[in-house]
């Protein structure tokens, strides 16, 4: 890591300036996205200005052709948009990889985190979701679509689930 270093990947903001030849964005456009992660340097190429530019800054520079930036829809508030890219991409990848069948019973360990609160409503559209949480978070998870909420003790996890999303525990095996 080189200093000065500005942290952050996800962002939402307003385009304040565009470079020559850019016609996909105009000054005043509301956008959101993700800075090109340093881990993708080999794929993105070292010539990208945004590589290593953190999003937690008053101003940040991003290339108009990066696949990690989009116009922010009017119905998506700026705070949600700023929190969505990393968790949204992760949730989408999990849903695609898991191929959860309709009517399945799914256990989500770590349902109250960013990815968990994004994946629970997606799963609830097609499956019965059992989420892990504290009693204080139960009502919130039920509003997101969880059919049941259990505590964090693996001894209390149901054993008759079709799919388990392990969003917090180390390893790749089952949560028990």
Buried (B, 14 or more C-beta within 10 A) or exposed (E): EEEEEBEBBBBBBEBEEBEEEEEEBEEEBBBBBBBBBEEEEEEBEEEBEBBBBBBEBEEBEBBBEBEBBBBBEEEBEBEEBBBBBBBBBBBEEBBEEBEBEEEBBBBBBBBBBBBBBBBBBBBBEBBBBBBBBEEEBBEBBBEBBBBBBBEBEEEEBEEEBBBBBBBBBEEEEBBE
